[in-house]
Amino acid sequence: MFNNGDYQERLHRGELVERINPGGNGLPNPKLRLPAGTRSQIVSYVDQQGITVAIVHQYLRPDGTLAASGKPDPKFLLEAGQRYALDTRPRRSTRGRRRRRRT
């Protein structure tokens, strides 16, 4: 949906504005082994009416390019009035649990 919505193109054409959300320390997980100075960012894409139409996560390298996949990772989209959001609730692990036997 994110790719088909041309959000990146709309951003480059000036139809959307990028707003970097404050909060957090901006430091990526060291296990990712990203270049020094890389920042973790949550970015909102806002239309000309001031409506947030997308929220993405990205890793910005010091040279201005995106790290990891090289693309923003969408977390929220507003498409044709419908909201789509990534479910970030932790999953319950069934590992190590015994199932109850039905009697």
DANOR-V58282 format. One record per residue. N is the residue number from 0. PHI is phi in degrees with one decimal (none if undefined). BURIAL is I if it has 16 or more other C-alpha atoms within 10 Angstrom, else O. D_LAST is the distance of its C-alpha to the last C-alpha in Angstrom with 1 decimal. Layout:
n,phi,burial,d_last
N,PHI,BURIAL,D_LAST
N,PHI,BURIAL,D_LAST
This chain:
n,phi,burial,d_last
0,none,O,45.8
1,-61.8,I,47.8
2,-65.9,O,50.0
3,-69.9,O,50.4
4,-80.8,O,51.5
5,53.3,O,54.5
6,-60.8,I,54.0
7,-64.5,I,56.0
8,-63.6,O,58.8
9,-62.8,O,58.9
10,-64.9,O,59.2
11,-68.1,O,62.1
12,-80.6,O,63.9
13,88.5,O,63.8
14,-75.2,O,61.5
15,-124.1,I,59.0
16,-117.3,I,59.6
17,-91.5,I,57.7
18,-125.7,O,56.8
19,-81.7,O,55.5
20,-78.6,O,53.1
21,-73.5,O,54.0
22,115.5,O,51.5
23,72.0,O,50.0
24,-93.5,O,52.1
25,75.1,O,52.4
26,-90.3,O,51.8
27,-73.2,I,49.5
28,-60.8,O,47.0
29,-59.0,O,49.1
30,-64.5,O,46.5
31,-75.9,O,47.7
32,54.3,O,51.2
33,-84.9,I,53.1
34,-58.3,O,56.9
35,-55.7,O,58.2
36,91.4,O,58.8
37,-69.4,I,56.0
38,-114.5,I,54.5
39,-87.9,I,51.1
40,-132.8,I,51.6
41,-106.8,I,49.8
42,-124.5,I,52.2
43,-99.1,I,52.2
44,-103.9,I,54.0
45,-117.4,I,55.8
46,-83.7,I,57.6
47,-69.5,O,61.1
48,-91.1,O,59.7
49,84.8,O,57.9
50,-91.5,O,54.4
51,-73.8,I,52.1
52,-105.3,I,50.9
53,-159.2,I,49.3
54,-129.9,I,48.2
55,-129.5,I,48.1
56,-111.8,I,47.8
57,-151.2,I,50.4
58,-109.1,I,52.0
59,-100.0,I,55.7
60,-74.2,I,57.9
61,-59.3,O,61.3
62,-83.7,O,63.1
63,92.3,O,61.4
64,-89.2,O,59.2
65,-90.8,I,55.4
66,-91.0,I,53.4
67,61.9,O,50.1
68,-77.7,O,49.8
69,84.8,O,53.1
70,-131.6,O,51.5
71,-66.6,I,50.1
72,-104.4,I,46.3
73,-67.2,I,45.5
74,-117.5,I,43.1
75,-150.6,I,44.1
76,-136.3,I,45.9
77,-120.0,I,47.3
78,-120.9,O,47.9
79,50.6,O,49.4
80,80.5,O,48.1
81,-98.9,O,44.5
82,-92.8,O,43.2
83,-128.5,O,41.2
84,-136.8,O,39.9
85,-71.9,O,38.1
86,-79.0,O,34.8
87,-101.9,O,35.4
88,-66.1,O,32.3
89,-64.8,O,30.8
90,-83.4,O,27.6
91,-79.0,O,24.6
92,-83.0,O,24.1
93,-100.5,O,20.8
94,-64.7,O,22.7
95,82.5,O,21.6
96,-92.2,O,18.4
97,-93.8,O,15.2
98,-82.4,O,12.3
99,-75.7,O,9.2
100,-85.2,O,6.3
101,-80.6,O,3.7
102,-118.2,O,0.0
